[in-house]
Amino acid sequence: MEKYVIRGGKPLFGDIEVSGAKNAALPVILSTIVVGDKCVIENVPDVSDVRLCLNIIEKMGGKIDKIDKTTYAIDTTSVKAETAPYELVKKMRGSYYIVGAELGRFGKSYVGLPGGCDLGVRPIDQHVKGFEALGATVNVDGKHIEAECKKGALKANNIYFDVVSVGATINVMIAASRAQGVTIIENAAREPHVVDVANFLNSCGAKVSGAGTDTIKVNGVSKLRGCSYAIIPDMIEAGTYMIAAAVTGGKLNIKNVIPKHLESISAKMEEMGIEIEELDDSVIVTGKADLERINLKTLPYPGFPTDMGPQMCVLMCLAHGLSLLSEGIFTNRFRYVEELRRMGANIKVHDRTARIEGGHPFLPANVRAVDLRAGVAVVLAGLVANGRTEVEDIYHIERGYDDLVGKLRAVGADIRKVDYPDYTFQS
Ligand code: UD1
């Protein structure tokens, strides 16, 4: 068991390098299964969800070679259908991409239901709807998804999603890349990671166009081939460090980013009075003492990302007056509020809106990472609170942040990872 111990109250200064995007890396790595050849993937973040994906592919018969710190050669030539190990698959939300990849390549799939953060009800009906439209028969029981295309190969179709879903858009795109004919996906998600997966598939010989808009066209091909591909930078990791600079009143140069992907975050931070300078592939964020209150609603891209809501809430806690944060994607995104309250925050939640009464200083406390982004939010509050904060259940955070402790320490934070049993604190 490990936890973070933070001594807050220090402004952060310096450069932070952002890693590859977790939510792009997971589908790109798992869609190497539909390719059935050797791919070299660069800019892979070292996070536990990604390690899990690589492990799953190995267990399915694939070959993984680590070329350097962030580059992997993944050969899925020998992967066998329906061999994804349930114990690993159930630990991660993104494992549903195995279904799309297996259906596209083998015409059948049998995979454990995905795990991931508890953000409320997370149905997969739109994934199922997409696979069925492509001619698969899909059964979902309490533990598994079983899908099979009776006619051997998937047949292209027009699919109109009822809700904008990142996972369903990517999954159907992966499956359709090898379906017979032209698939049109409407009401598609437009997130940068959707575009990244389309670009990866196209580098392997797929014919996907329109990714990044709400209509994606996939002209199925009978065969894909391996390629070399670099994952885009992680916009949520970048946004998290932007908030770290702002809440500690420091100045960070956040490098290896695509500023365009950060526009919704930059716009809201600027509205609060924070200074943000955009360069070609970095953003410089300078904290300010007096922050304006704001109202914010999380929405599908290009709206403000739900995965930045908890971190933004920490910033809103420091602003003057009442800020409102509405969650537009998930039903249960506010579990971190209880933890922030332990740290002195004054937040009330009604339905899917948090009323944040700013201006109460954060106090050090013992808190939990209740999910991935919730976890990093309490770390941010801990960086502000004068004194010692301990954060437990950090495995949630390490699912999605590459070397959080090392990166924060390098810019002046006093944060350490310690084992519980061996740890005795010396004050
Ligand atoms: C992905 C991200 C997650 C992010 C979320 C929204 C990964 C591994 N996770 O999750 O970090 O918070 O996008 O940007 O990439 N929905 C349905 N039926 C479905 C699928 C989704 O009703 O079949 C609903 C969900 O309950 C939710 C909304 O659609 O209310 C959006 O979910 P979705 O975009 O699919 O999120 P994930 O792909 O699970």
Residues whose N, C-alpha, C, O or C-beta is under 5 A from the ligand:
A	BS01	UD1	N23 R93 G94 V121 R122 P123 I124 D125 Q126 H127 V163 V164 S165 V166 G167 A168 T306 D307 I329 F330
